Amino acid sequence: MSARSAAVSQPFGPNGAFFLTEEQLEALSRLLFVVENQRDFAVVCGPAGVGKTRLLEELQRQSRAAGKFVIRIDAGGLDRRELPQALLAACQTWSDSHSAWQTLEDVIAGRGLSGNGGVWIVDHVERAAEDLTVPLHRLLQLLGRRDVRGTAIIATNRPGQLAPLIDRADWHIELHRWTAEDTAAAIERLQGHGSLPRFSSAAIREIAEAAEGCPATTLRLCELAVLAAELHGAATIDADLVREAGRQRTMPRTDHELWTAADEQPFATLWRD
């Protein structure tokens, strides 16, 4: 797998950039096929930090641009009773816990009448407060009705927890950690889009080892290494600068710095799991 970008702006900069690897571009193509053909559902799996959430954000953007009705929620902390309420809230519809499923069924049926059953994305299922297999199965039943034909996209880094459902998925997409070669290809590709210091071979090896194949960590280390190079006036980023960047990444931060970083939306936030 070689890493290439769909589009890039301000690589390694503080304002972020749009970047999808070749593997993610292929996964996006498959998900768009599932959505366009109104298949029942797809599962997106892979270790934390490989870009599942970033992929789903891009799926949401492109699907909405194509006129699709898209709902995306984070399942983190939700229990079984809260899942339908979270979906309704994302639809800007509210209901009490006793009638949430009935209200959700009405919403989904209404989408079916419009000819667009919609795309319903549930991310971070592994972070739910309890097993969501039962309510997810109920959601799939509602979306799979002949008069609805909606599509569910479920993302998790623990596919085993979806064992009762995963066999019926129209597509099982798995993202992987980057190899050392993938890391080098991504860095070289991004460097081609701006006037940046060059990364030495030793620096790239250091980044690959420190990031352990996690794209978010890889890009954050690159960003910090570029800042360190500018601070030292270095024309080339070597392994020592990468190690310095790694120390900055793990350094405790003040509340003010954390608030500032949140406002700036650093590059790596686009690689949320």
C-alpha positions in Angstrom: 0.0 0.0 0.0 1.5 3.3 -1.0 0.3 6.5 0.6 -1.1 9.2 -1.7 -3.3 12.2 -1.1 -6.7 13.0 -2.4 -6.0 16.7 -1.8 -3.6 18.6 0.5 -3.4 22.1 1.9 -0.8 23.4 4.3 0.8 20.1 5.1 2.2 19.8 8.6 0.7 23.3 9.3 -1.3 24.5 12.3 -4.6 24.9 10.4 -4.9 21.3 9.3 -5.0 19.6 5.9 -7.2 17.2 4.1 -5.3 13.9 3.5 -6.5 10.4 2.8 -4.2 7.5 2.1 -4.6 5.2 -0.8 -6.2 2.6 1.5 -8.7 5.1 2.8 -9.5 6.3 -0.7 -10.3 2.7 -1.6 -12.4 2.3 1.5 -14.2 5.6 0.8 -15.0 4.3 -2.7 -16.5 1.1 -1.3 -18.6 3.0 1.2 -19.9 5.4 -1.4 -20.9 2.4 -3.5 -22.8 1.0 -0.5 -24.5 4.3 0.0 -25.3 4.9 -3.7 -26.8 1.5 -4.1 -28.8 1.7 -0.8 -27.2 -1.5 0.6 -28.2 -2.4 4.1 -24.9 -1.7 6.0 -21.2 -1.8 6.1 -18.7 -2.2 8.9 -15.5 -0.2 9.2 -12.8 -1.7 11.5 -9.2 -1.1 12.4 -7.0 -0.2 15.4 -7.4 3.1 17.1 -5.8 6.0 15.3 -5.8 4.6 11.7 -8.3 7.2 10.6 -11.8 5.6 10.7 -13.5 8.7 12.0 -11.7 10.9 9.4 -12.9 8.5 6.7 -16.5 8.7 8.0 -16.3 12.5 8.1 -15.4 12.5 4.4 -18.1 9.9 3.6 -20.6 12.3 5.3 -19.3 15.3 3.4 -19.5 13.6 0.0 -22.8 11.9 0.7 -24.4 15.2 1.7 -23.0 16.9 -1.3 -24.7 14.3 -3.4 -28.0 15.1 -1.8 -28.2 12.2 0.7 -29.7 12.6 4.2 -26.8 11.7 6.6 -26.9 11.2 10.3 -23.6 10.6 12.2 -23.3 10.0 15.9 -20.5 9.0 18.3 -21.6 6.0 20.4 -19.0 6.7 23.1 -20.7 6.4 26.5 -24.1 5.5 25.2 -26.2 2.6 26.6 -28.9 0.7 24.8 -31.7 3.0 25.7 -29.7 6.1 24.7 -28.9 5.0 21.2 -32.2 5.9 19.6 -32.3 9.2 21.5 -28.9 10.1 20.2 -30.0 9.3 16.6 -33.1 11.4 17.1 -31.1 14.3 18.5 -28.9 14.2 15.5 -32.1 14.4 13.4 -33.1 17.4 15.5 -36.0 15.4 16.8 -36.7 14.7 20.4 -38.6 12.1 22.3 -38.7 10.6 25.8 -37.1 7.3 26.5 -40.4 5.4 26.4 -41.3 6.4 22.9 -37.8 6.9 21.3 -37.9 3.8 19.1 -41.4 4.6 17.9 -40.4 8.2 17.1 -37.3 6.9 15.3 -39.3 4.5 13.3 -41.6 7.3 12.2 -38.6 9.4 11.2 -37.0 6.5 9.2 -40.4 5.7 7.6 -40.8 9.3 6.6 -37.3 9.2 5.0 -38.4 6.2 3.1 -41.4 8.0 1.7 -39.1 10.7 0.4 -37.2 8.1 -1.6 -34.1 8.7 0.5 -33.8 6.3 3.5 -30.6 8.1 4.4 -27.2 7.1 5.7 -27.0 6.4 9.4 -23.4 6.3 10.7 -22.6 5.1 14.2 -18.9 5.6 15.2 -16.9 4.3 18.1 -19.2 1.5 19.0 -16.4 0.0 21.1 -16.6 3.0 23.4 -20.3 2.5 24.2 -21.3 2.1 27.9 -22.6 -1.4 27.1 -23.0 -3.8 24.2 -25.1 -2.2 21.5 -25.6 -5.3 19.4 -29.4 -5.5 20.1 -30.3 -1.9 19.4 -28.0 -1.8 16.3 -29.8 -4.9 15.1 -33.1 -3.1 15.6 -31.8 -0.1 13.7 -30.8 -2.3 10.8 -34.2 -3.9 10.7 -35.8 -0.4 10.4 -33.5 0.7 7.7 -33.7 -2.6 5.8 -37.5 -2.4 5.3 -38.4 -2.5 1.6 -40.2 0.9 1.9 -37.2 2.5 3.5 -33.9 1.1 2.1 -31.6 3.1 4.3 -28.0 2.4 4.9 -26.1 2.0 8.2 -22.4 2.4 8.6 -20.9 1.1 11.8 -17.4 1.7 13.0 -15.4 -0.1 15.7 -11.9 -1.2 16.6 -13.4 -4.4 18.1 -15.2 -6.2 15.3 -15.7 -9.3 17.5 -18.3 -7.4 19.5 -20.5 -7.2 16.4 -20.2 -11.0 15.7 -24.0 -11.5 15.5 -24.3 -8.7 12.9 -21.1 -8.7 10.9 -21.9 -11.7 8.8 -24.8 -9.8 7.2 -22.7 -6.7 6.3 -22.7 -5.9 2.6 -19.1 -4.8 3.1 -16.5 -5.3 5.8 -13.8 -2.7 5.5 -10.7 -2.9 7.6 -8.0 -0.1 7.9 -4.5 -1.0 8.9 -1.6 0.7 10.6 1.1 2.1 8.4 4.2 0.2 7.6 7.6 1.9 7.7 7.3 2.1 3.9 3.8 3.7 4.1 5.1 6.3 6.6 8.0 7.2 4.3 5.7 7.5 1.3 3.2 9.7 3.1 5.9 12.1 4.4 7.4 12.3 1.0 4.1 13.0 -0.6 3.1 15.7 1.8 6.5 17.4 1.4 5.8 17.7 -2.2 3.0 20.2 -1.5 5.0 22.9 0.3 8.4 24.5 1.0 9.3 22.4 4.0 12.5 21.2 5.5 13.5 17.8 4.2 13.2 14.8 6.5 16.3 12.6 6.5 16.0 8.8 6.2 16.9 8.5 9.9 14.2 11.0 10.8 11.6 9.1 8.9 12.7 5.8 10.5 12.4 7.5 13.9 8.9 8.8 13.2 7.8 5.3 11.9 9.1 3.7 15.1 7.7 6.3 17.5 4.2 6.4 15.8 3.9 2.6 15.6 1.9 2.9 12.4 -0.7 5.4 13.7 -1.3 8.0 11.0 -2.5 10.6 13.5 0.6 10.3 15.6 2.8 10.3 12.4 1.4 13.5 11.2 1.5 15.2 14.6 5.2 14.3 14.9 5.9 15.7 11.5 4.1 18.9 12.4 6.1 19.3 15.6 9.4 18.3 13.8 8.8 21.1 11.3 8.2 23.6 14.1 11.4 22.4 15.8 13.3 22.8 12.6 12.0 26.4 12.2 13.0 27.2 15.7 16.6 25.9 15.2 16.8 27.2 11.6 17.5 23.7 10.4 17.3 23.0 6.6 16.9 19.3 7.2 15.0 17.4 9.9 17.1 14.7 11.5 16.4 12.1 14.1 17.4 14.4 16.9 14.7 16.9 15.9 12.1 14.2 15.7 13.0 13.0 19.2 12.7 16.6 20.4 9.3 16.8 18.8 8.3 13.5 20.5 9.2 15.0 23.9 7.1 18.1 23.1 4.2 15.8 22.1 4.2 14.1 25.5 4.9 17.2 27.6 2.2 18.2 30.1 0.3 21.4 28.9 -1.3 24.2 30.9 -5.0 24.8 30.7 -4.4 27.9 28.6 -2.3 25.9 26.1 -5.0 23.2 25.9 -7.7 25.8 25.2 -5.6 27.5 22.6 -4.8 24.2 20.9 -8.5 23.3 20.8 -9.3 26.7 19.1 -6.5 26.2 16.5 -7.7 22.7 15.5 -4.2 21.2 14.9 -3.5 19.0 11.9 -3.7 15.7 13.7 -7.3 16.3 14.8 -8.4 15.5 11.2 -7.1 12.0 11.9 -9.5 11.2 14.7 -10.0 7.5 15.1 
